[in-house]
Amino acid sequence: MTPEQLRLVRTTVVRIEDQEERFSNQFVEALLWASPDLGRFFPTDAEALGEVRRSIVRELAFLAESAGELSVFLRKARKLGTRNHRRGMLPEHYEAIAPALMTALRDTLGAEFTADVELAWRRLYCLITETMLEAAALEHFGRIVSNGA
């Protein structure tokens, strides 16, 4: 990501945090519409679902804000990748997340969601996904090795 793209992401993530409920509701709705099987990763209890939605915004904001500090970013993204792998997320699930993220960003940011902002967020999402999938692969490989396969 370029310094300008980092700036765009950091600027717009503030708006996402300010509109946390709108963003997270739109994100989860778009995600479940695109890939209903991802519903198994979300609690059915309204209070627990609300916490998951808030957590999504917090984690996304942390990754967006720390993208310029690679060691901090990598540590968090790898931790999330390992956790998601243990919960059963597969590489193809990450493919459904990108369009849902763009839909939620577009809805939340409105006219502020320019082509440059979209590209910046797409690049950030690629970085997040690659790092999380790398951690998942290492977790998977480690389990295979420790099981003697």
C-alpha positions in Angstrom: 0.0 0.0 0.0 1.2 3.5 -0.7 1.4 6.2 1.9 -1.6 7.9 0.3 -3.6 4.7 0.4 -2.8 4.3 4.1 -3.9 7.8 4.7 -7.2 7.2 2.9 -7.9 4.0 4.9 -7.0 5.7 8.2 -9.2 8.7 7.4 -12.2 6.6 6.3 -12.0 4.1 9.2 -12.8 6.9 11.6 -16.2 7.3 9.8 -16.7 3.6 10.0 -16.1 3.7 13.8 -18.5 6.6 14.1 -21.2 4.6 12.2 -20.3 1.3 13.8 -23.8 -0.1 13.9 -24.7 0.9 10.3 -21.4 -0.5 9.0 -21.5 -3.7 10.9 -25.2 -4.4 10.1 -24.6 -3.7 6.4 -21.4 -5.9 6.4 -23.0 -8.9 8.1 -26.2 -8.6 5.9 -24.2 -8.4 2.7 -21.9 -11.3 3.8 -24.8 -13.6 4.7 -26.6 -12.7 1.4 -23.5 -13.5 -0.6 -22.6 -16.6 1.4 -25.3 -18.0 3.6 -23.1 -20.8 4.9 -21.1 -18.2 6.8 -24.0 -17.8 9.1 -22.6 -20.7 11.2 -19.9 -18.3 12.3 -22.4 -15.9 13.8 -24.3 -16.4 17.1 -28.1 -16.4 16.9 -28.5 -14.6 20.3 -29.0 -10.9 19.6 -26.7 -9.7 22.4 -23.9 -12.0 21.3 -24.4 -11.0 17.7 -24.1 -7.3 18.6 -20.8 -8.0 20.3 -19.5 -9.9 17.3 -20.5 -6.9 15.1 -18.7 -4.5 17.4 -15.7 -6.8 17.4 -15.6 -6.8 13.6 -15.4 -3.0 13.5 -12.8 -2.9 16.3 -10.6 -5.5 14.6 -11.0 -3.9 11.2 -10.2 -0.4 12.6 -7.1 -1.8 14.4 -5.8 -3.4 11.2 -6.5 -0.3 9.2 -4.8 2.0 11.7 -1.8 -0.4 12.2 -1.2 -1.2 8.5 1.8 1.2 8.4 3.4 -0.5 11.4 4.0 -3.9 9.8 5.0 -5.9 12.9 1.9 -4.8 14.8 -0.3 -5.4 11.8 1.2 -8.9 11.1 0.9 -10.0 14.7 -2.9 -9.1 14.9 -3.8 -10.4 11.4 -1.9 -13.7 12.1 -3.8 -14.1 15.4 -7.1 -13.5 13.6 -6.1 -15.9 10.8 -5.3 -18.7 13.3 -8.5 -18.1 15.3 -10.6 -18.2 12.1 -8.9 -21.4 11.0 -9.6 -23.0 14.3 -13.3 -22.0 13.9 -13.4 -23.7 10.5 -13.1 -20.8 8.1 -11.8 -21.9 4.7 -9.9 -19.8 2.0 -13.1 -19.6 -0.1 -14.9 -17.8 2.8 -12.4 -14.9 2.5 -13.6 -14.5 -1.1 -17.1 -13.7 0.0 -15.9 -11.2 2.6 -14.4 -8.8 0.0 -17.6 -7.8 -1.8 -19.5 -7.6 1.5 -16.8 -5.3 2.9 -17.0 -3.1 -0.2 -20.8 -3.0 0.0 -20.7 -1.9 3.7 -18.0 0.7 3.0 -20.0 2.1 0.1 -23.1 2.3 2.1 -21.4 3.8 5.2 -19.1 6.3 3.4 -21.5 7.4 0.6 -19.9 10.0 -1.6 -16.6 9.6 0.3 -16.3 6.1 -1.1 -14.3 7.2 -4.2 -12.4 5.0 -6.6 -9.2 5.8 -4.8 -10.7 4.9 -1.4 -12.1 1.7 -2.8 -8.7 0.7 -4.2 -7.0 1.5 -0.9 -9.5 -0.7 1.0 -9.1 -3.5 -1.5 -5.4 -3.4 -1.1 -5.7 -3.5 2.7 -8.1 -6.4 2.4 -5.7 -8.3 0.2 -3.0 -7.7 2.8 -5.2 -8.8 5.6 -6.4 -11.9 3.7 -2.9 -13.0 2.6 -1.6 -12.7 6.2 -4.6 -14.5 7.7 -4.4 -17.3 5.2 -0.7 -17.6 5.8 -1.3 -18.0 9.5 -4.1 -20.5 8.8 -1.7 -22.6 6.6 1.0 -22.5 9.2 -1.6 -23.6 11.9 -2.8 -26.4 9.6 0.7 -27.5 8.7 1.7 -27.4 12.4 -1.2 -29.7 13.3 -0.3 -32.2 10.6 3.3 -32.3 11.7 2.4 -32.6 15.4 0.0 -35.5 14.5 2.8 -37.3 12.8 1.4 -37.2 9.3 
